[in-house]
């Protein structure tokens, strides 16, 4: 038996933020990030709508990119003080993910971060509060998913929290918010969304219910991401592609929330903060963009995965006669998109600013020294469980394969194993 879970209500289209007026409750705590929602007036509007709904509001502001365990625990303490019956998270993946983890701790103060990371083992939520997510970026789709990503900075590892309990009750997908994204964020979140759709489609937990939104998302992303990247609202562009991408990323999220993902995400989670002591993170969407072509070549050794990748190529009209040809064209499409989005092809060329450079910020000797631990942690990541080509940390040969794959992602070399 499989399960397909989505928010109870999803409001979408321009002006959908106004749906906050329909929430029923006494107190709402709003969780936001670094200031863009305040700067562009969306935070004020959200507070106004909640006040019109008859609710008292409080704020948790300044949630950082790649939120930490400390941020989660501090936010949960603030929730405990305020006692909200609605948690409203507004922004990109980071504030929404952090708010989900705060929600768990608020409902269950005895729950440790280690408890949260046990896959699909959370206690029941909604005894104290319901959750509304308002997305401002077009990639993570956390507004509709059963996932949250929290970083343990002491270990330098991003951990996924996965449980249908943290699927929001209400999702608001208003493209007005996404029109404020800077170009680099458009690129990274867009390729994150493409990775979600492709990994969901080849996942061992894929179903008819997840295949449909995944395929539609791929089509919309292929047709709109580059235009979205190049659109400029200040120059008078109509922002149609940007608006369409906001829907596309949500469809990809609907797919992967129930189908789960694969080792592209496992590798991105475990490399993202692994080199923070060298001055930067490998931004999640950029990591996915770099690793996805390599993982497709790796997973294509599995017959079912190869058939599904070839189906994607056919569905997107890429041409090719044999499955091998079609998969090569799919990989070529993704690498071409990375070029147009100014995303490098390998870690060795990934600069501190995320742009391609001759010499990346991760030194080769440091990468090779940390590689065994990164490879093992990637295999232990929750997303590996549904990868089409199985890998186990109990098998030394699988750890060796993951190390080879990560090396290919560092040096941008072909994958033929």
LOMI-266425 format. One record per residue (C-alpha): residue number from 0; chain; x negated, y negated, z negated. Coordinates in Angstrom, 2 decimals. Example, Ala and Ser with C-alpha at 12.3 -4.5 7.8 and 13.67 -1.06 7.14 Angstrom:
LOMI-266425
  num  chaine        X        Y        Z
    0       A   -12.30     4.50    -7.80
    1       A   -13.67     1.06    -7.14
***
This chain:
LOMI-266425
  num  chaine        X        Y        Z
    0       A     0.00     0.00     0.00
    1       A    -1.22    -3.50     0.87
    2       A    -0.13    -6.92    -0.31
    3       A     0.41   -10.19     1.57
    4       A     0.65   -13.19    -0.76
    5       A     1.10   -16.89    -0.01
    6       A     2.19   -19.97    -1.96
    7       A     5.90   -20.13    -2.76
    8       A     6.17   -23.38    -0.79
    9       A     3.90   -24.90     1.86
   10       A     4.60   -28.49     2.91
   11       A     2.83   -29.57     6.08
   12       A     2.71   -32.44     8.54
   13       A     2.02   -36.15     8.20
   14       A     3.40   -37.57     5.00
   15       A     3.67   -34.17     3.31
   16       A     1.95   -35.56     0.20
   17       A     5.32   -37.03    -0.70
   18       A     6.46   -33.49    -1.58
   19       A     4.86   -34.11    -4.99
   20       A     8.11   -35.93    -5.80
   21       A     9.93   -32.58    -5.76
   22       A     7.90   -30.96    -8.55
   23       A     9.85   -30.34   -11.76
   24       A     8.03   -30.78   -15.05
   25       A     6.96   -33.09   -17.86
   26       A     3.19   -33.41   -17.51
   27       A     0.83   -33.07   -14.55
   28       A    -2.95   -33.17   -14.70
   29       A    -4.63   -34.21   -11.45
   30       A    -8.05   -32.76   -10.58
   31       A   -10.11   -34.68    -8.02
   32       A   -13.66   -34.89    -6.73
   33       A   -16.18   -37.59    -6.06
   34       A   -14.01   -40.56    -5.13
   35       A   -12.84   -40.35    -1.52
   36       A    -9.24   -39.61    -2.55
   37       A    -9.27   -42.71    -4.75
   38       A   -11.09   -44.80    -2.15
   39       A    -8.56   -44.04     0.59
   40       A    -5.55   -44.52    -1.72
   41       A    -4.35   -40.92    -1.84
   42       A    -4.93   -40.54    -5.58
   43       A    -2.79   -43.58    -6.35
   44       A    -0.05   -42.28    -4.09
   45       A    -0.16   -38.86    -5.75
   46       A     0.15   -40.42    -9.20
   47       A     3.02   -42.59    -7.99
   48       A     4.92   -39.61    -6.55
   49       A     4.44   -37.60    -9.76
   50       A     5.67   -40.54   -11.83
   51       A     8.73   -40.73    -9.55
   52       A     9.26   -37.05   -10.36
   53       A     9.44   -38.04   -14.02
   54       A     6.06   -36.72   -15.07
   55       A     3.33   -38.14   -17.28
   56       A    -0.08   -37.79   -15.63
   57       A    -3.72   -37.44   -16.66
   58       A    -6.89   -37.16   -14.57
   59       A    -9.92   -34.91   -14.38
   60       A   -12.21   -36.87   -12.06
   61       A   -15.67   -36.47   -10.60
   62       A   -15.63   -32.73    -9.93
   63       A   -18.89   -32.12    -8.09
   64       A   -19.53   -30.21    -4.88
   65       A   -20.20   -26.57    -5.71
   66       A   -18.59   -26.89    -9.17
   67       A   -20.37   -25.36   -12.13
   68       A   -19.28   -23.11   -14.96
   69       A   -19.79   -26.07   -17.31
   70       A   -17.42   -28.23   -15.27
   71       A   -14.81   -25.47   -15.45
   72       A   -15.05   -25.09   -19.22
   73       A   -14.98   -28.85   -19.83
   74       A   -11.95   -29.25   -17.58
   75       A   -10.11   -26.43   -19.32
   76       A   -10.71   -28.19   -22.65
   77       A    -9.18   -31.38   -21.22
   78       A    -6.16   -29.37   -20.07
   79       A    -5.80   -27.86   -23.53
   80       A    -5.70   -31.38   -25.00
   81       A    -3.13   -32.70   -22.50
   82       A    -0.98   -29.53   -22.21
   83       A     0.24   -29.99   -18.61
   84       A     2.94   -27.84   -17.06
   85       A     1.61   -28.68   -13.56
   86       A    -2.00   -28.69   -12.37
   87       A    -2.34   -30.73    -9.17
   88       A    -5.69   -30.39    -7.42
   89       A    -6.41   -32.85    -4.60
   90       A    -9.41   -32.83    -2.30
   91       A   -11.74   -30.35    -0.64
   92       A   -12.58   -26.85    -1.73
   93       A   -14.64   -27.89    -4.74
   94       A   -12.00   -29.68    -6.87
   95       A    -9.33   -27.14    -5.98
   96       A   -11.60   -24.18    -6.73
   97       A   -12.70   -25.75   -10.01
   98       A    -9.09   -26.46   -10.98
   99       A    -8.13   -22.83   -10.34
  100       A   -10.84   -21.64   -12.71
  101       A    -9.86   -24.28   -15.29
  102       A    -6.29   -23.00   -15.02
  103       A    -7.39   -19.48   -15.93
  104       A    -9.25   -20.70   -18.99
  105       A    -6.39   -23.04   -20.01
  106       A    -3.89   -20.18   -19.88
  107       A    -6.28   -17.71   -21.52
  108       A    -8.91   -19.44   -23.73
  109       A   -10.39   -16.05   -24.58
  110       A   -11.26   -15.44   -20.92
  111       A   -15.00   -15.80   -20.26
  112       A   -16.50   -16.68   -16.88
  113       A   -17.69   -13.07   -16.62
  114       A   -14.06   -11.97   -17.14
  115       A   -12.91   -14.30   -14.37
  116       A   -15.35   -12.71   -11.91
  117       A   -13.89    -9.22   -12.28
  118       A   -12.18    -8.66    -8.94
  119       A    -8.36    -8.66    -9.10
  120       A    -8.39    -8.17   -12.88
  121       A    -7.14   -11.50   -14.22
  122       A    -4.41   -11.65   -16.86
  123       A    -1.05   -13.08   -15.82
  124       A    -0.93   -16.86   -15.38
  125       A     1.96   -19.40   -15.32
  126       A     2.84   -19.11   -19.01
  127       A     1.70   -22.73   -19.48
  128       A     1.47   -24.29   -16.01
  129       A     2.05   -23.93   -12.30
  130       A    -0.45   -24.99    -9.64
  131       A    -0.18   -27.33    -6.65
  132       A    -3.08   -27.71    -4.21
  133       A    -3.44   -30.60    -1.76
  134       A    -6.21   -30.06     0.80
  135       A    -8.22   -32.95     2.23
  136       A   -10.74   -30.94     4.26
  137       A   -10.17   -28.51     7.10
  138       A   -12.09   -25.39     6.18
  139       A   -11.87   -23.71     2.80
  140       A    -8.07   -23.25     2.86
  141       A    -8.23   -22.72    -0.88
  142       A    -4.80   -24.36    -1.04
  143       A    -3.31   -21.06     0.14
  144       A    -5.79   -18.45    -1.05
  145       A    -6.41   -16.09    -3.93
  146       A   -10.05   -17.19    -4.15
  147       A   -12.21   -19.71    -5.98
  148       A   -15.99   -20.20    -5.76
  149       A   -17.88   -21.32    -8.87
  150       A   -21.65   -21.74    -9.18
  151       A   -23.74   -20.45   -12.07
  152       A   -26.68   -22.86   -11.83
  153       A   -28.74   -20.96   -14.40
  154       A   -28.76   -17.98   -12.05
  155       A   -28.61   -19.97    -8.81
  156       A   -25.66   -17.85    -7.64
  157       A   -22.19   -18.70    -6.36
  158       A   -19.55   -16.30    -7.67
  159       A   -16.17   -15.69    -6.03
  160       A   -13.15   -15.37    -8.30
  161       A   -10.62   -13.20    -6.48
  162       A    -7.10   -12.53    -7.72
  163       A    -3.60   -13.16    -6.38
  164       A    -2.82   -14.81    -9.74
  165       A    -4.70   -17.94    -8.62
  166       A    -2.80   -18.33    -5.35
  167       A    -1.24   -21.79    -5.71
  168       A     2.51   -22.07    -6.22
  169       A     2.71   -25.05    -3.88
  170       A     0.39   -26.02    -1.04
  171       A     0.43   -29.41     0.68
  172       A    -1.29   -29.58     4.07
  173       A    -1.10   -33.24     5.07
  174       A    -3.37   -34.15     8.02
  175       A    -3.50   -37.80     6.90
  176       A    -5.99   -36.72     4.22
  177       A    -8.19   -34.83     6.68
  178       A    -8.51   -37.83     8.99
  179       A   -10.90   -39.39     6.45
  180       A   -13.54   -36.63     6.74
  181       A   -17.07   -37.59     7.87
  182       A   -18.42   -35.81    10.96
  183       A   -20.78   -33.46     9.14
  184       A   -17.95   -32.26     6.92
  185       A   -15.76   -31.71     9.99
  186       A   -18.47   -29.48    11.47
  187       A   -19.18   -27.40     8.39
  188       A   -15.58   -26.91     7.27
  189       A   -14.51   -26.10    10.83
  190       A   -17.05   -23.31    11.20
  191       A   -16.12   -22.08     7.73
  192       A   -12.55   -21.76     9.01
  193       A   -13.69   -19.91    12.15
  194       A   -15.64   -17.51     9.94
  195       A   -12.57   -16.94     7.77
  196       A   -10.47   -16.05    10.79
  197       A   -13.01   -13.70    12.38
  198       A   -13.97   -11.96     9.14
  199       A   -10.31   -11.50     8.21
  200       A    -9.57    -9.94    11.61
  201       A   -12.34    -7.34    11.32
  202       A   -11.90    -6.74     7.58
  203       A   -11.07    -3.21     6.47
  204       A    -8.01    -4.73     4.74
  205       A    -6.68    -6.43     7.90
  206       A    -3.04    -5.81     8.78
  207       A    -0.41    -6.98    11.25
  208       A     0.47    -9.73     8.77
  209       A    -3.09   -11.08     8.63
  210       A    -4.02   -10.50    12.27
  211       A    -1.38   -12.94    13.56
  212       A    -2.54   -16.04    11.64
  213       A    -6.21   -15.10    12.16
  214       A    -5.87   -14.96    15.94
  215       A    -3.85   -18.16    16.12
  216       A    -6.43   -19.90    13.95
  217       A    -9.29   -18.78    16.23
  218       A    -7.52   -20.16    19.28
  219       A    -6.81   -23.52    17.67
  220       A   -10.37   -23.82    16.34
  221       A   -11.96   -22.91    19.68
  222       A    -9.80   -25.48    21.44
  223       A    -9.97   -28.31    18.90
  224       A   -13.02   -28.22    16.62
  225       A   -15.48   -29.95    18.97
  226       A   -12.93   -32.63    19.86
  227       A   -12.14   -33.06    16.15
  228       A   -15.85   -33.55    15.45
  229       A   -16.08   -36.25    18.10
  230       A   -12.85   -38.09    17.24
  231       A   -13.20   -41.49    15.58
  232       A   -10.17   -43.04    13.92
  233       A   -11.90   -46.41    13.67
  234       A   -12.32   -46.38    17.45
  235       A    -8.60   -45.86    17.93
  236       A    -8.62   -42.12    18.73
  237       A    -5.24   -40.46    18.14
  238       A    -6.79   -37.77    15.86
  239       A    -4.65   -35.02    17.39
  240       A    -7.50   -32.48    17.31
  241       A    -8.32   -33.33    13.68
  242       A    -4.67   -32.88    12.72
  243       A    -4.49   -29.54    14.56
  244       A    -7.64   -28.32    12.82
  245       A    -5.97   -28.95     9.46
  246       A    -3.27   -26.46    10.43
  247       A    -5.79   -24.04    11.92
  248       A    -7.90   -23.80     8.78
  249       A    -4.77   -23.15     6.72
  250       A    -3.75   -20.30     9.03
  251       A    -7.23   -18.83     8.66
  252       A    -6.81   -19.06     4.90
  253       A    -3.47   -17.29     5.01
  254       A    -5.22   -14.49     6.88
  255       A    -8.26   -14.04     4.67
  256       A    -6.44   -14.50     1.38
  257       A    -4.78   -11.12     1.91
  258       A    -7.30    -9.44     4.26
  259       A   -10.38   -10.72     2.39
  260       A   -13.71   -11.37     4.12
  261       A   -17.07    -9.74     4.80
  262       A   -20.80   -10.10     4.42
  263       A   -21.09   -13.48     6.15
  264       A   -19.52   -14.87     3.01
  265       A   -21.44   -12.53     0.73
  266       A   -24.70   -13.85     2.18
  267       A   -23.54   -17.48     2.10
  268       A   -22.52   -17.16    -1.56
  269       A   -25.88   -15.71    -2.55
  270       A   -28.12   -18.04    -0.52
  271       A   -26.18   -21.27    -1.07
  272       A   -27.78   -22.30    -4.37
  273       A   -30.73   -19.90    -4.31
  274       A   -33.22   -22.60    -3.31
  275       A   -31.76   -25.55    -5.22
  276       A   -35.12   -26.02    -6.95
  277       A   -36.49   -27.06    -3.55
  278       A   -34.15   -30.02    -3.34
  279       A   -30.99   -28.89    -1.55
  280       A   -28.26   -26.31    -1.16
  281       A   -27.50   -24.44     2.03
  282       A   -24.04   -25.90     2.54
  283       A   -21.45   -23.13     2.60
  284       A   -19.90   -23.87     6.00
  285       A   -23.31   -24.32     7.62
  286       A   -24.50   -21.03     6.12
  287       A   -21.46   -19.26     7.55
  288       A   -22.06   -20.84    10.95
  289       A   -25.68   -19.67    10.99
  290       A   -25.00   -16.16     9.72
  291       A   -21.80   -15.30    11.63
  292       A   -23.44   -14.50    15.02
  293       A   -26.00   -12.25    13.29
  294       A   -23.36   -10.41    11.27
  295       A   -21.21    -9.84    14.36
  296       A   -24.17    -8.13    16.04
  297       A   -24.80    -6.10    12.87
  298       A   -21.18    -5.06    12.30
  299       A   -20.68    -4.22    15.99
  300       A   -22.56    -0.97    15.32
  301       A   -19.27     0.10    13.74
  302       A   -16.88     1.31    16.45
  303       A   -13.71    -0.26    15.01
  304       A   -15.45    -3.57    14.42
  305       A   -16.84    -3.59    17.96
  306       A   -13.36    -3.02    19.37
  307       A   -11.97    -5.87    17.29
  308       A   -14.74    -8.31    18.22
  309       A   -14.15    -7.43    21.89
  310       A   -10.42    -8.03    21.38
  311       A   -11.21   -11.50    20.00
  312       A   -13.29   -12.25    23.10
  313       A   -10.40   -11.16    25.33
  314       A    -7.88   -13.14    23.29
  315       A   -10.00   -16.28    23.60
  316       A   -10.50   -15.73    27.33
  317       A   -14.28   -15.42    27.18
  318       A   -14.63   -12.83    29.95
  319       A   -16.87    -9.78    30.07
  320       A   -16.24    -6.23    31.29
  321       A   -17.62    -3.92    28.58
  322       A   -17.22    -4.32    24.83
  323       A   -20.92    -5.10    24.65
  324       A   -20.55    -7.91    27.19
  325       A   -17.54    -9.33    25.39
  326       A   -19.30    -9.32    22.01
  327       A   -22.29   -11.08    23.53
  328       A   -19.98   -13.76    24.92
  329       A   -18.33   -14.19    21.51
  330       A   -21.75   -14.64    19.90
  331       A   -22.67   -17.08    22.68
  332       A   -19.50   -19.10    22.06
  333       A   -20.28   -19.44    18.35
  334       A   -23.92   -20.39    18.89
  335       A   -22.82   -22.94    21.48
  336       A   -20.37   -24.43    19.02
  337       A   -23.17   -24.71    16.44
  338       A   -25.27   -26.61    18.99
  339       A   -22.45   -29.07    19.68
  340       A   -21.85   -29.52    15.94
  341       A   -25.53   -30.13    15.14
  342       A   -25.82   -27.01    12.98
  343       A   -29.14   -25.08    13.04
  344       A   -29.34   -21.40    13.94
  345       A   -31.56   -20.23    11.10
  346       A   -32.61   -21.08     7.56
  347       A   -36.18   -21.81     8.68
  348       A   -34.83   -24.77    10.68
  349       A   -32.28   -25.95     8.08
  350       A   -33.24   -29.38     6.74
  351       A   -32.36   -30.85     3.37
  352       A   -29.74   -32.95     5.14
  353       A   -28.33   -29.74     6.76
  354       A   -29.38   -30.83    10.26
  355       A   -31.73   -28.85    12.52
  356       A   -35.41   -29.58    11.95
  357       A   -38.71   -28.06    13.02
  358       A   -39.52   -27.01     9.46
  359       A   -36.64   -26.34     7.05
  360       A   -36.61   -27.07     3.34
  361       A   -36.91   -23.37     2.33
  362       A   -40.59   -22.31     2.55
  363       A   -41.18   -18.92     4.13
  364       A   -43.11   -17.53     1.15
  365       A   -40.37   -18.58    -1.28
  366       A   -37.68   -17.02     0.90
  367       A   -39.56   -13.71     1.14
  368       A   -40.26   -13.63    -2.60
  369       A   -36.58   -14.12    -3.48
  370       A   -35.26   -11.95    -0.67
  371       A   -34.93    -8.63    -2.60
  372       A   -32.76   -10.20    -5.31
  373       A   -30.68   -12.17    -2.79
  374       A   -30.08    -9.03    -0.71
  375       A   -28.96    -6.96    -3.69
  376       A   -26.72    -9.76    -4.99
  377       A   -25.16   -10.18    -1.54
  378       A   -24.24    -6.50    -1.42
  379       A   -22.72    -6.78    -4.91
  380       A   -20.58    -9.76    -3.83
  381       A   -16.82    -9.10    -3.81
  382       A   -16.57    -9.93    -0.08
  383       A   -18.80    -6.97     0.82
  384       A   -16.05    -4.56    -0.23
  385       A   -14.03    -5.23     2.94
  386       A   -16.89    -5.61     5.41
  387       A   -16.32    -3.27     8.37
  388       A   -19.82    -1.80     8.12
  389       A   -20.06    -0.50     4.54
  390       A   -23.02    -1.36     2.35
  391       A   -23.78    -0.16    -1.18
  392       A   -26.29    -1.46    -3.71
  393       A   -26.72     2.16    -4.82
  394       A   -28.34     3.03    -1.48
  395       A   -31.89     1.70    -1.03
  396       A   -31.52     1.94     2.73
  397       A   -28.55    -0.47     2.59
  398       A   -30.53    -2.99     0.55
  399       A   -33.26    -2.71     3.19
  400       A   -30.69    -3.37     5.93
  401       A   -29.43    -6.46     4.11
  402       A   -32.99    -7.72     3.74
  403       A   -33.54    -7.26     7.50
  404       A   -30.30    -9.08     8.23
  405       A   -31.21   -11.99     5.97
  406       A   -34.64   -12.18     7.64
  407       A   -32.90   -12.43    11.02
  408       A   -30.87   -15.31     9.58
  409       A   -34.03   -17.00     8.35
  410       A   -36.09   -16.63    11.53
  411       A   -33.15   -16.69    14.01
  412       A   -34.12   -13.36    15.55
  413       A   -31.91   -10.84    17.34
  414       A   -30.08    -8.16    15.35
  415       A   -30.33    -4.69    16.93
  416       A   -30.09    -2.47    13.86
***
